[in-house]
Amino acid sequence: MLRERLAELVSQASDGELAVADILAADSGLPALGVTSLTYLRLIDAIESEFGCDIDLDGPFLDTLDGLADHLTRQLDGR
């Protein structure tokens, strides 16, 4: 469920240029899909607002949807 919600947030952060289904099905990382630095800034803001946690912009986990989901899960579990 978290992975799907994050895919929705990525899609919203890209102004709908990336479809949720494409994000979920991708074998490549988010940058290969076309996620730009502006999209990352919007995504991080959305995640921090929705989940109430801090996301480091330089984290290597930002490269993939699964990495982002794993990182967020660890942060939420650590509360």
ABEGO torsion letter per residue (X at the ends): XAAAAAAAAAAAAAGGABBAAAAAABABBAAAAGBBAAAAAAAAAAAAAAAGBBBBAABAAAABAAAAAAAAAAAAAAX
